[in-house]
């Protein structure tokens, strides 16, 4: 799993990407024109203190690792923890992530025609 680390990339995805919401998390996605997808994880102070925010991000990372094969290549994806995530575990987060993937219906970027 490749991380989305650059602040400019986070801002670009948040500004131009599409978003889908679930009570536990928000998924924001934007095409990146790369042969792989990159993932970023966010938990604001509304989620809780530093311990709770870090736990929420660890749970979301584990959920992405478990469902990485369902993500198509070529996307920048940000997962934003919502307040309800702090009381939930990995199993419920997996259900939420699968729901977001179905709702978002992320598709492979169109193939470039060769000459």
C-alpha positions in Angstrom: 0.0 0.0 0.0 1.5 3.3 -1.1 0.7 6.3 1.1 -0.5 9.7 0.0 1.9 12.0 2.0 2.3 15.3 0.2 0.1 18.1 1.5 -0.5 19.4 -2.1 -1.8 16.0 -3.1 -4.2 15.9 -0.2 -5.4 19.4 -1.0 -5.9 18.5 -4.7 -7.8 15.4 -3.9 -10.0 17.2 -1.4 -10.6 20.1 -3.8 -11.2 18.2 -7.1 -12.1 14.7 -6.0 -15.5 13.2 -5.5 -16.6 12.1 -2.0 -19.0 9.5 -0.6 -20.1 9.3 3.0 -20.9 6.6 5.5 -21.6 7.1 9.2 -18.1 5.8 10.1 -16.0 7.3 7.3 -15.8 9.5 4.2 -14.1 8.4 1.1 -12.7 11.0 -1.3 -11.2 9.8 -4.6 -9.5 11.4 -7.6 -7.7 9.9 -10.6 -3.9 10.2 -10.3 -2.7 8.9 -13.7 -0.2 6.6 -12.0 0.0 2.8 -12.3 -0.9 2.4 -8.7 -3.3 3.9 -6.1 -2.2 5.9 -3.2 -4.0 6.2 0.2 -4.2 8.9 2.8 -5.9 8.7 6.2 -7.3 11.6 8.2 -8.9 12.0 11.7 -9.7 15.4 12.9 -9.8 16.6 16.5 -13.6 16.1 16.5 -12.9 12.3 16.5 -11.1 12.5 19.8 -7.7 13.0 21.4 -4.5 11.9 19.8 -4.8 8.4 21.0 -8.3 8.0 19.6 -7.3 9.7 16.3 -4.3 7.4 15.8 -6.3 4.3 16.6 -9.0 5.4 14.1 -6.3 5.8 11.4 -4.7 2.4 12.3 -8.1 0.7 11.9 -8.7 2.4 8.5 -5.2 1.4 7.3 -5.9 -2.2 8.4 -9.3 -2.1 6.5 -7.6 -0.9 3.4 -4.9 -3.6 3.6 -7.7 -6.2 3.9 -9.6 -4.9 0.8 -6.6 -3.6 -1.3 -7.5 -6.0 -4.1 -10.9 -4.4 -4.5 -9.3 -0.9 -5.2 -8.5 -0.3 -8.9 -5.2 1.2 -9.8 -4.8 4.8 -10.7 -6.6 6.6 -7.8 -5.7 8.9 -5.0 -7.9 8.0 -2.1 -8.4 9.8 1.2 -10.3 8.1 4.0 -11.6 10.5 6.7 -12.6 9.1 10.1 -15.9 10.2 11.5 -16.9 10.4 15.1 -18.7 7.0 15.2 -15.5 5.1 14.2 -13.9 5.4 17.6 -16.4 3.0 19.2 -16.2 0.5 16.3 -13.6 -2.2 15.5 -12.0 -3.5 12.3 -15.0 -5.7 11.3 -17.4 -2.8 11.2 -14.9 -0.6 9.5 -14.5 -3.3 6.8 -18.2 -3.3 6.2 -18.2 0.5 6.0 -15.3 0.5 3.5 -16.9 -2.1 1.3 -20.1 -0.1 1.3 -18.2 3.1 0.3 -16.5 1.2 -2.5 -19.8 -0.1 -3.9 -21.3 3.4 -3.6 -18.4 5.1 -5.2 -18.2 2.5 -8.0 -14.5 3.3 -8.6 -13.6 2.3 -12.1 -10.2 1.7 -13.7 -9.1 4.8 -15.6 -9.7 4.6 -19.3 -6.8 2.9 -21.2 -4.7 5.0 -23.5 -5.0 3.9 -27.1 -1.7 2.8 -28.6 -0.5 3.4 -32.1 
